[in-house]
């Protein structure tokens, strides 16, 4: 079972003005492959997000970090920029797959700026803030996550088909 950290990135949730639902959707959706062993809520601040992702990945206590929120076009949406600051390698196919699949349900899905990549042996994936979009994105990529982590951690040598 994979160890998964969820980072909710939202000014209003971090201030207690709104409750997060997406984190609960993530926990429910990933239970077939792992368990959420850490949940953190932080504001939409680039340096705060980068520090949180760096600390979680460097701790060695998580296999996957799933962020929710901050992937859109508003000026406060800086999750992708923070993720780029901490990842060693981008895995573009994960974000491409999420956009491709979710655009079947909403044309606005192509506006997502979500990214995915690795820091050391931790997989980091940006998810949208919408509970519906989170579920759709995770369902699109869930079949490859265990294999991806196995490859990242060196437990499997061959990655592609």
N, C-alpha and C positions, 0 to 999 in steps of 0.2 A: 504494500500500500504506500502510495506517495504521500509525502508531507507537503501540504499546500498552505501558503500564506495568502491572505486576502488583504489588499490595501484599498480602502475606500477613499477616494480623493474627491472631496467636496467641501466647499466653504460652509454651506448651510448645514450639512450633516456634522461637520466638525464643531460647529457652534451650537449644536443641539436644537436647531430650528426645524430640522426635518429628519425623519428616520430613514435609514438606508434599507432598501428591500433587496437590492442587487446582491449584497453579500450573502443573504439567505438563499437566493436563487443559485449562486455559485456553489455554496456548500451542498445544496441538494443535488445539483447537476453533476458534481465531481465525485459523489460518494461511491460510485462504482470503481473508481481508480485510486481513491485516496481519502485523506481526512484533512480538514482545515484545522491546523494546529496553532494558527496565529491569525488574529484579525486586528488591523490597525486602521484608524480613521484619521486622516490628516487634511489640512486645507490645500487649496490649489496654489501652492507656492513651489516654484521650480526647485529651489535648493532644498526645501524640506522633503519633497518627493524623492529627489536624487539621493539624499542622505538616508532616507528610510529604505529605499531599494538596495542601496549599497550595504547597509547594516544587515538587512535580512539575508542577502545573498552571501555575504562574507561570514555570517554566523555558522554556516554549515548545518543549520537546523531545518532547512526547507529544500525541497526538490524543485518546486514551482512557486513563483510569485505571480498571482493574478491581481492586476489592478482593475478597479472599476471607476470610471469617471475621468473627465478631463481630456477626452480624445477628439472633441469637436472643433468647431471653428471660432468659438468666442475667444476674446483676448485672454481670459483666465484659464483656458484649456491648454495646459503646458505639460501634461503627462508624457506625451511622446518626446518632447525636448529633454525632459528629466531622464527618461529611459535611455535615450541616446547618450547622455552623459555617463551612464554607468555600465552599459553593455560592452562586452568585448567583441561579440559578433552578432550581427543581425540575422534573423531567420525570416526573410521576407515572405516566404510561402505561407507561413501561418496567418499573417495579417491579410495577405491576398486571398486566402481561402475564406476567411471570415467575411471580408467585403463581398466576395463573389456570391457566397451562399446567402447572406442576409439581404443582398440587393434584390433577391427574388421576392422578398416580403415588403421591402421599402426601398424606393429609388434613392432616398437620402443616405442609405448605408454607404454609398461610395464616397460620402463626405467624411467618413471616419479617417482619422490620422493615426489610428492604432499601429503600434509596432510590436515586434517580438524579437527576442534575442537571448543571448546567454551572458552571464557574468560568472566566471569560473565554471563551476558545474551546476549552476542554478539556471533554470529556464524562467524568463520573465516575459509575461504576455499582458499587453494592455487590452482591456475590454471596455465597451461603452458604459455609460451610467444607467441606461434604461434597462429595467429588469427583463423586458421582452427581448431586447437586442442581446443582452448578456446570455440568455438561454440559447438563442439562435446561434450566436457565435461559438459558444462552448460545444453545442451539439455538432457543429461543423468540424471542430478540431479535436474533439475528445478521442476519436479512434487512434490518433497518432501520438498522443501525449506520453503514454507509458514508454513506447518505443523511443521517442525523442529523448526522454530522460535517461533511458538505458544507454543510448549512444553517447550522450553528453558526459555521462559518468564513466564511460569506457567499458560498460558491461556487455555491449554489443558492438562489433566492429563495423558491420555493414549497415548503411543508412537507407539507401534507396532500393527500388524494386529491381 
